[in-house]
Amino acid sequence: LQYADTFPGLEQYAIKKYAEALEVVPRTLAENAGTSAPDMISALYAAHGSGEDSYGVDVEGQCAGETGVLDLYSTKEWAFRLATDA
């Protein structure tokens, strides 16, 4: 959400709302794993805020942490591009 603060006006609002909409992914994973979604989201924000960009939702350990899972970035990039193309 800090990235949005670098833009003026409506662009800032759109970027913040887009980021908030993407929170549904880790929230759903946490809820389906039976953990506290607010705790998981706050742990992710804390980790990402301290520069730990590779932290995610670990449903087996039921925590936010280094999972060691490697995904192909270009696949995710194109999935987001195609899903949100306006």
Buried (B, 14 or more C-beta within 10 A) or exposed (E): EEEBEEEEEEEBEEBBEEEEEEEEEBBEBBEEBEBEBEEBBEBBBEBBEEEBEEBBBBBEEBBBBEBEEEEEEEEEEEEEEEEEEE
